[in-house]
Amino acid sequence: MNPWIHLDTAQIPGGGELKLMQRGQDFSIMSGTIELMNSRLSGSEIALANLAWAKIQDRKAPRMLIGGLGMGFTLRAALADLPKDASITVAELVPQVIAWAKGPLAHLYNGALGDKRVILRHADVAQLLADANPPYDAILMDTDNGPDGLNRDANDSLYSVSGLAVMRKAVKHGGVLAVWSAGPDQPFAGRMRRAGFAVEEVQVRASPSGKGARHIIWVGVAR
């Protein structure tokens, strides 16, 4: 088997680092020894977009915010779902992740960053949430490794009740907040409910084939 090749390292604002790895046609983004993303395992990232869109598909000119660029699978799935009059803002905190999307990972995006519906922001998604005016129809969060993050202490406040209350204000009544996680977090659904969401917890497979690890997506409809 071919070894993994280290292509680049990105520093995370506030501490920590990400490594971009390649083995043959496969790519991986690592945090230390933990794999955050793999180009072969896009099933749950695609489901994040699909599950959110299912809740708002009757809306005209929908506005969506995606927190975390990743490898672009959620963005591509959203573009496949949303109509031509939609607007999708993607917030990415780490500038090197944006550089990877335009460089060694560009083929995974298949032109998605050039779609006229897409606004790519090098920004902390927390700031975009706080500044949301008007509010979004859908907010999709795929930051760090989920609510129980690995890299940023700031994510603890982002996914706290007060942080979720900010997200509630940033989404329209009847709109949706969908949150991706690598694994279960029993108290998190309760925090979403206290912040004003009707919550459904969905288990999805990491692989598009329906195999692999089970990831969690919380789908919250704003009450």
N, C-alpha and C positions, 0 to 999 in steps of 0.2 A: 504494500500500500504506500502511495506517495505521502511524504511528510507534509505537515502544514508549514506554509511559508509566511513569515511575518512581513506584511506589506507596509504598515504604518501604525503610528501611535498617536492618539488624540488625548489632550488634557481636558478634563471636565472642570468647568468653572466651579469653584468651591471645593475641589479636591477629587482625587481619583483619576483613572485613565481608562481609555478604551483602546483595544488593539484590533486592527483589521488583519485577518488571516485568509490565506487561500490555499486550497489543495485541489489541483486539477481545475475543474469547472465550478467547484464549490467555494463559497465565501462564508466567513464567520466573523462576528463581532464579539469580542470577549471582554469581560471585566475580571481581571485576574485569571483564575482558572475556571470561571463560570461563563458559559456561552449564553449571551443575551439574544443573539439572532443567528440564523443559519439560512442560507439561500435555498436550501432544500425543504425548509420547514416553514411554509408560509400560510398554512391552513387557518390558524387562529387569527393571524393578522388580517386575512381576507374576511373571516367571519366577523371581526370587529366592525368593519364597514357594512357588511350585509345585514347584520342584526340591527344596527342603528337605522339604516335606510328603511328597513321594513316598518319602522314605527312612524316615519314621516313622509312616506312615498307619495302622499296626496298633496303635498305642499308645493306652492308655486315659488319659483326662484329661491330654492332653499340655500341657506348659508350654513356651512359646516366649518368647524375648527378641529384640526387634528394636532394633538400634542405629541410630538416625536416623529421624526422622519423615518428612522429605521432604515430598512432596505427598500422602502417604497411600496410594499405589498398592500398596505391599507389604503394608501393614496390611489394606486391603480384600481383597486376594487371599488373605491368610492367614485372614481371617474367613470367606471363601467356602469355604475348604478344611476348616478345623478344626471338630471337633464341638462340641456345645453345652456339654460339660463341660471344654472347653479353657480355658487362661489365657494371655493375650498381654500381656506387659509391653513398652512402648515407651519407650526412653530418648532424650530429646532435650536436648542441651546448651544450645541457643540459645533463650531464652525467647520471642523475637519469632517464631520459627518456629511455636511453639505458638499464639501470638496470631494469626498468619496462618491457621493451620488452623481456628481458631474464627471467623475474620473473612472476609477476601476469598476464601479458598480453601475455605470450608466446604462449598460445593456439590460439590467434588471428593471429599470424604470421605463424602458421602451418609449421614450419621449414624453412621459407624464409631466415632467417639470416644465415642458414647453406648452402644455395645454393652457388655453386662454382662461380657463376657469380657475387656475391654480395661482395662489399668491404664497410664495415661500418667504418666510420671515426668519432671520437669525435673531431669535428672541427667546426669552423665558416665557413659557406658556402661561405662567402665573400672572405676568403683567398683561398679556392679551386678555385673559379672563377678567381681570380687574377693570380693564378699560372697555369691555364689550358694550358697544352702543351703536346700533341696536343689538339686542341679544341674538344668539345663534339659534338655528333650528336643531342643530346637533353638535355635540362636543364629543370627540373621540380621544381618549387618553391612553397612550402607550408610552409612558415615560419610565425610565429606569427598568425595574423588573416587576412593576406593579406597585400597589399600595405599600407593601412591605419591601421597600427598595433596598438597593445595594450601595448606591454611589453617592446620593445627595441627602444630607440631613434635611434640606429644604423640602424634600418630597413628603416628609412626615407632616409638615404643616399643610401642604397642598392637599393631602388626603385626610386631614382631620375634619371634624364636623364644621369648624369655621371655614376651612378651605373649600369643603364641599358646598357650604352655603354661598360662597362666592361663585362657584360653578352654577348653582341654582339660579342666581341672579343673572348669570351670563347666558342662560338658555331660556327660550320662550316657553310660556305655559303650554304643556302638551308636547314640548320638544323632548329630546333624549340626550342623556349622558351615558356613554358606554365606556367602560374601563377595563383594560386588559391586564391580566396577571398571570405570571408563570405558575402560580399555585394558589391554593385556598387561603382565605383570610377571613375567618368566621365573623369577627366583629365588624368587618367593613360594610357589609350590606346594611347592618343596623345604623351605621353612621350615615349612610346615604339616605335612609328613610327619615332619620332625624333632620336631615338637611332639606327635606321636601321632595323626595323622589319615591315613586312606586317602583320597587326593585324586583328584577328577575335575575337569578344567577344561572348562567349557562356554561356547561362544560363542553369544550371543543377540542378536537385533536390537533396536534401541532402540524401534522402532515396533511397536504391536500387530498391524499389517498384515504384519509380517515384512520390512519394508523399513527403510532408514536405517542408521545406524552400527552396528557390531558392538561389543557390550560383553562383558565376561568375568565369569563367575560360577564361583568355586571351590566345589565341594561336597565337604566333608570329613566322613567318617564316623569317629567316635571309636573307636580301637582299644582 
